[in-house]
């Protein structure tokens, strides 16, 4: 099997850019282990936590989540239940991520406000994975920005390099359950604003958004994705 030499000082940058890089090096192994431990904590504690406590843990996994505002000031006659309800309302626009949740690093993940991600979501974020505002993701969705060379002599198991590509999910996208989005090396997959991805789809190319004026017919834009399809509602 062939091997390739990649400078340690360039390895992480190459990963982020979707270029060939080595995944099994100390700093990346450390970051993946950190994410794994934080995800384990979140999945174990979130069901019993307050909304604020769960978001604090989630932000440790995904630092791009905005900083939380301070809790509302309690009035002299308010009860603990009143204070908890007021805090829940204050944080209602922050993203909801149902456990269990898994990601490779969390450092390349972005989740917009008002977005809901259902349970069993897996994100391989070797490259940027951006989820916009007001998105709805069904259960058991997988977003794979990671990939491998097709040539087995280059791929070479854990001794060979990996690559990847960005996944950009724009605002107001609805993705049905059990959808898999697979990035292409050194490329970008974009699910346009307002589009709808049918449950069970395998997505490996970009889809137009709901407000695009291209290829619209009968109120829908349909883009073939293997034997499944993506439907994009026109919304007029």
C-alpha positions as a Markdown table, in Angstrom:
| # | Residue | x | y | z |
|---|---|---|---|---|
| 1 | Unk | 0.0 | 0.0 | 0.0 |
| 2 | Unk | 1.2 | 3.5 | -0.8 |
| 3 | Unk | 1.4 | 6.3 | 1.8 |
| 4 | Unk | 1.7 | 10.0 | 1.6 |
| 5 | Unk | 3.5 | 12.4 | 3.8 |
| 6 | Unk | 1.6 | 15.4 | 5.1 |
| 7 | Unk | 3.2 | 18.1 | 7.2 |
| 8 | Unk | 1.8 | 18.1 | 10.8 |
| 9 | Unk | 1.5 | 21.9 | 10.7 |
| 10 | Unk | -0.7 | 21.7 | 7.6 |
| 11 | Unk | -2.7 | 18.6 | 8.5 |
| 12 | Unk | -5.6 | 20.3 | 10.4 |
| 13 | Unk | -6.0 | 23.0 | 7.8 |
| 14 | Unk | -6.1 | 20.4 | 5.0 |
| 15 | Unk | -8.9 | 18.6 | 6.9 |
| 16 | Unk | -11.0 | 21.7 | 7.2 |
| 17 | Unk | -10.5 | 22.4 | 3.5 |
| 18 | Unk | -11.5 | 18.9 | 2.4 |
| 19 | Unk | -8.0 | 18.0 | 1.2 |
| 20 | Unk | -6.2 | 14.7 | 2.0 |
| 21 | Unk | -5.1 | 14.6 | 5.6 |
| 22 | Unk | -4.3 | 12.1 | 8.3 |
| 23 | Unk | -7.1 | 11.5 | 10.9 |
| 24 | Unk | -5.2 | 9.3 | 13.3 |
| 25 | Unk | -2.7 | 11.9 | 14.7 |
| 26 | Unk | -2.5 | 12.9 | 18.3 |
| 27 | Unk | -4.3 | 16.3 | 18.2 |
| 28 | Unk | -7.2 | 15.1 | 16.1 |
| 29 | Unk | -7.6 | 11.9 | 18.2 |
| 30 | Unk | -7.6 | 14.1 | 21.3 |
| 31 | Unk | -10.3 | 16.4 | 19.9 |
| 32 | Unk | -12.5 | 13.5 | 18.9 |
| 33 | Unk | -12.2 | 11.9 | 22.3 |
| 34 | Unk | -13.1 | 15.2 | 23.9 |
| 35 | Unk | -16.2 | 15.4 | 21.7 |
| 36 | Unk | -17.1 | 11.8 | 22.5 |
| 37 | Unk | -16.9 | 12.4 | 26.3 |
| 38 | Unk | -19.0 | 15.6 | 26.0 |
| 39 | Unk | -21.6 | 13.9 | 23.9 |
| 40 | Unk | -21.8 | 11.1 | 26.5 |
| 41 | Unk | -22.4 | 13.7 | 29.2 |
| 42 | Unk | -25.0 | 15.5 | 27.2 |
| 43 | Unk | -26.9 | 12.3 | 26.2 |
| 44 | Unk | -26.8 | 11.1 | 29.8 |
| 45 | Unk | -27.8 | 14.3 | 31.6 |
| 46 | Unk | -29.9 | 16.4 | 29.1 |
| 47 | Unk | -33.2 | 14.5 | 29.7 |
| 48 | Unk | -33.0 | 15.4 | 33.4 |
| 49 | Unk | -31.5 | 18.9 | 33.0 |
| 50 | Unk | -33.1 | 22.3 | 32.8 |
| 51 | Unk | -33.1 | 23.9 | 29.4 |
| 52 | Unk | -30.3 | 26.2 | 30.5 |
| 53 | Unk | -28.2 | 23.3 | 31.8 |
| 54 | Unk | -28.7 | 21.3 | 28.7 |
| 55 | Unk | -27.7 | 24.3 | 26.5 |
| 56 | Unk | -24.6 | 24.9 | 28.5 |
| 57 | Unk | -23.4 | 21.3 | 27.9 |
| 58 | Unk | -24.4 | 21.5 | 24.3 |
| 59 | Unk | -22.4 | 24.7 | 23.8 |
| 60 | Unk | -19.3 | 22.8 | 25.2 |
| 61 | Unk | -19.8 | 20.4 | 22.3 |
| 62 | Unk | -20.7 | 23.0 | 19.7 |
| 63 | Unk | -18.9 | 26.3 | 20.7 |
| 64 | Unk | -20.5 | 28.2 | 17.8 |
| 65 | Unk | -23.9 | 28.2 | 19.6 |
| 66 | Unk | -24.4 | 31.8 | 20.8 |
| 67 | Unk | -23.7 | 32.7 | 24.4 |
| 68 | Unk | -26.7 | 32.4 | 26.7 |
| 69 | Unk | -28.3 | 35.5 | 28.2 |
| 70 | Unk | -28.3 | 35.7 | 32.0 |
| 71 | Unk | -31.3 | 34.3 | 33.7 |
| 72 | Unk | -34.2 | 36.7 | 34.2 |
| 73 | Unk | -34.3 | 38.7 | 37.4 |
| 74 | Unk | -36.7 | 37.0 | 39.9 |
| 75 | Unk | -39.4 | 39.1 | 41.4 |
| 76 | Unk | -40.0 | 39.0 | 45.2 |
| 77 | Unk | -43.2 | 37.0 | 44.9 |
| 78 | Unk | -42.1 | 34.6 | 42.1 |
| 79 | Unk | -41.9 | 30.9 | 42.8 |
| 80 | Unk | -39.1 | 28.5 | 41.6 |
| 81 | Unk | -41.5 | 27.2 | 39.0 |
| 82 | Unk | -42.2 | 30.8 | 37.8 |
| 83 | Unk | -38.5 | 31.4 | 37.5 |
| 84 | Unk | -37.9 | 28.2 | 35.6 |
| 85 | Unk | -40.7 | 29.0 | 33.2 |
| 86 | Unk | -39.4 | 32.5 | 32.6 |
| 87 | Unk | -35.9 | 31.1 | 31.8 |
| 88 | Unk | -37.4 | 28.5 | 29.4 |
| 89 | Unk | -39.1 | 31.3 | 27.6 |
| 90 | Unk | -36.0 | 33.4 | 27.5 |
| 91 | Unk | -34.1 | 30.5 | 25.9 |
| 92 | Unk | -36.9 | 29.3 | 23.6 |
| 93 | Unk | -35.2 | 30.5 | 20.4 |
| 94 | Unk | -32.0 | 28.6 | 21.0 |
| 95 | Unk | -31.6 | 25.3 | 19.1 |
| 96 | Unk | -33.1 | 22.1 | 20.4 |
| 97 | Unk | -31.0 | 18.9 | 20.0 |
| 98 | Unk | -32.6 | 15.8 | 21.3 |
| 99 | Unk | -30.3 | 13.1 | 22.7 |
| 100 | Unk | -28.7 | 10.9 | 21.8 |
| 101 | Unk | -26.5 | 13.1 | 19.6 |
| 102 | Unk | -23.1 | 12.3 | 18.2 |
| 103 | Unk | -20.4 | 14.3 | 16.3 |
| 104 | Unk | -16.8 | 13.8 | 15.4 |
| 105 | Unk | -15.5 | 17.2 | 16.8 |
| 106 | Unk | -18.4 | 19.7 | 17.2 |
| 107 | Unk | -15.9 | 22.4 | 16.4 |
| 108 | Unk | -17.0 | 22.6 | 12.7 |
| 109 | Unk | -20.7 | 22.5 | 13.5 |
| 110 | Unk | -23.0 | 25.5 | 13.3 |
| 111 | Unk | -26.7 | 25.4 | 14.3 |
| 112 | Unk | -29.0 | 28.4 | 13.8 |
| 113 | Unk | -31.5 | 29.8 | 16.2 |
| 114 | Unk | -35.0 | 28.2 | 16.1 |
| 115 | Unk | -33.7 | 24.9 | 14.8 |
| 116 | Unk | -34.8 | 21.5 | 16.1 |
| 117 | Unk | -32.7 | 18.3 | 15.6 |
| 118 | Unk | -34.4 | 15.1 | 16.6 |
| 119 | Unk | -32.8 | 12.1 | 18.3 |
| 120 | Unk | -30.1 | 9.9 | 16.8 |
| 121 | Unk | -28.4 | 12.6 | 14.8 |
| 122 | Unk | -24.9 | 11.9 | 13.7 |
| 123 | Unk | -22.6 | 14.6 | 12.3 |
| 124 | Unk | -19.1 | 13.8 | 11.0 |
| 125 | Unk | -17.7 | 17.4 | 11.0 |
| 126 | Unk | -14.2 | 17.0 | 9.6 |
| 127 | Unk | -15.3 | 19.9 | 7.4 |
| 128 | Unk | -17.8 | 22.7 | 8.1 |
| 129 | Unk | -21.4 | 21.5 | 8.7 |
| 130 | Unk | -23.7 | 24.5 | 8.9 |
| 131 | Unk | -27.4 | 24.2 | 9.8 |
| 132 | Unk | -29.4 | 27.4 | 9.3 |
| 133 | Unk | -32.1 | 29.0 | 11.3 |
| 134 | Unk | -35.6 | 27.5 | 11.8 |
| 135 | Unk | -34.6 | 24.2 | 10.3 |
| 136 | Unk | -36.4 | 20.9 | 11.3 |
| 137 | Unk | -34.4 | 17.7 | 11.2 |
| 138 | Unk | -36.1 | 14.4 | 11.8 |
| 139 | Unk | -34.8 | 11.4 | 13.7 |
| 140 | Unk | -31.8 | 9.4 | 12.7 |
| 141 | Unk | -30.3 | 11.9 | 10.3 |
| 142 | Unk | -26.7 | 11.6 | 9.3 |
| 143 | Unk | -24.6 | 14.4 | 8.0 |
| 144 | Unk | -21.2 | 13.1 | 6.7 |
| 145 | Unk | -18.7 | 15.8 | 5.7 |
| 146 | Unk | -16.0 | 13.1 | 6.0 |
| 147 | Unk | -15.0 | 10.9 | 3.0 |
| 148 | Unk | -12.2 | 8.7 | 1.8 |
| 149 | Unk | -10.2 | 8.2 | -1.4 |
| 150 | Unk | -11.7 | 5.7 | -3.8 |
| 151 | Unk | -8.4 | 4.2 | -4.7 |
| 152 | Unk | -7.7 | 1.5 | -2.0 |
| 153 | Unk | -3.9 | 2.0 | -2.4 |
| 154 | Unk | -4.3 | 5.6 | -1.3 |
| 155 | Unk | -7.1 | 4.9 | 1.2 |
| 156 | Unk | -4.9 | 2.3 | 3.1 |
| 157 | Unk | -7.1 | 1.9 | 6.2 |
| 158 | Unk | -6.1 | 3.9 | 9.3 |
| 159 | Unk | -2.6 | 4.5 | 7.8 |
| 160 | Unk | -3.9 | 6.4 | 4.8 |
| 161 | Unk | -5.4 | 9.8 | 4.3 |
| 162 | Unk | -9.0 | 11.0 | 4.4 |
| 163 | Unk | -10.8 | 13.9 | 2.8 |
| 164 | Unk | -14.2 | 15.6 | 2.9 |
| 165 | Unk | -16.4 | 18.5 | 1.9 |
| 166 | Unk | -18.7 | 21.1 | 3.4 |
| 167 | Unk | -22.4 | 20.6 | 4.1 |
| 168 | Unk | -24.4 | 23.8 | 4.1 |
| 169 | Unk | -28.1 | 23.6 | 5.1 |
| 170 | Unk | -29.7 | 27.0 | 4.6 |
| 171 | Unk | -32.5 | 28.5 | 6.6 |
| 172 | Unk | -36.0 | 27.0 | 6.9 |
| 173 | Unk | -35.0 | 23.5 | 5.6 |
| 174 | Unk | -37.1 | 20.5 | 6.6 |
| 175 | Unk | -35.3 | 17.1 | 6.4 |
| 176 | Unk | -37.3 | 14.0 | 7.0 |
| 177 | Unk | -36.2 | 11.1 | 9.2 |
| 178 | Unk | -33.3 | 8.7 | 8.2 |
| 179 | Unk | -31.9 | 11.0 | 5.6 |
| 180 | Unk | -28.1 | 10.7 | 4.9 |
| 181 | Unk | -26.2 | 13.6 | 3.4 |
| 182 | Unk | -22.8 | 12.7 | 2.0 |
| 183 | Unk | -20.3 | 15.3 | 1.1 |
| 184 | Unk | -18.1 | 15.1 | -2.0 |
| 185 | Unk | -14.3 | 15.6 | -1.5 |
| 186 | Unk | -13.2 | 19.3 | -1.6 |
| 187 | Unk | -16.7 | 20.3 | -2.7 |
| 188 | Unk | -19.8 | 21.7 | -1.0 |
| 189 | Unk | -23.3 | 20.4 | -0.8 |
| 190 | Unk | -25.9 | 23.1 | -0.3 |
| 191 | Unk | -29.6 | 22.4 | 0.6 |
| 192 | Unk | -31.2 | 25.7 | -0.4 |
| 193 | Unk | -33.4 | 27.9 | 1.8 |
| 194 | Unk | -36.8 | 26.4 | 2.4 |
| 195 | Unk | -36.3 | 23.0 | 0.7 |
| 196 | Unk | -37.8 | 19.8 | 1.9 |
| 197 | Unk | -35.9 | 16.5 | 1.8 |
| 198 | Unk | -38.1 | 13.4 | 1.9 |
| 199 | Unk | -37.6 | 10.8 | 4.6 |
| 200 | Unk | -35.1 | 8.1 | 3.7 |
| 201 | Unk | -33.3 | 10.1 | 1.0 |
| 202 | Unk | -29.6 | 9.8 | 0.2 |
| 203 | Unk | -28.4 | 13.2 | -0.7 |
| 204 | Unk | -25.0 | 13.7 | -2.5 |
| 205 | Unk | -25.7 | 16.8 | -4.6 |
| 206 | Unk | -27.1 | 20.3 | -3.9 |
| 207 | Unk | -30.8 | 21.1 | -4.0 |
| 208 | Unk | -32.5 | 24.3 | -4.9 |
| 209 | Unk | -34.3 | 26.3 | -2.3 |
| 210 | Unk | -38.0 | 27.0 | -2.1 |
| 211 | Unk | -37.6 | 30.6 | -3.4 |
| 212 | Unk | -35.6 | 29.6 | -6.5 |
| 213 | Unk | -37.3 | 30.4 | -9.8 |
| 214 | Unk | -35.4 | 27.6 | -11.6 |
| 215 | Unk | -37.0 | 24.3 | -12.6 |
| 216 | Unk | -40.2 | 24.8 | -10.8 |
| 217 | Unk | -43.2 | 22.9 | -12.0 |
| 218 | Unk | -46.6 | 22.1 | -10.5 |
| 219 | Unk | -45.5 | 23.9 | -7.3 |
| 220 | Unk | -42.5 | 21.7 | -6.8 |
| 221 | Unk | -38.9 | 21.3 | -7.8 |
| 222 | Unk | -37.8 | 17.7 | -7.9 |
| 223 | Unk | -34.2 | 16.6 | -7.9 |
| 224 | Unk | -33.4 | 12.9 | -8.3 |
| 225 | Unk | -31.1 | 11.6 | -5.6 |
| 226 | Unk | -30.4 | 7.9 | -6.4 |
| 227 | Unk | -33.7 | 6.1 | -6.1 |
| 228 | Unk | -35.2 | 8.7 | -3.8 |
| 229 | Unk | -36.1 | 12.3 | -4.4 |
| 230 | Unk | -35.8 | 15.7 | -2.9 |
| 231 | Unk | -39.0 | 17.9 | -3.1 |
| 232 | Unk | -38.6 | 21.6 | -2.8 |
| 233 | Unk | -41.9 | 23.5 | -2.2 |
| 234 | Unk | -42.4 | 26.6 | -4.3 |
| 235 | Unk | -44.3 | 28.6 | -1.6 |
| 236 | Unk | -45.5 | 30.8 | -4.5 |
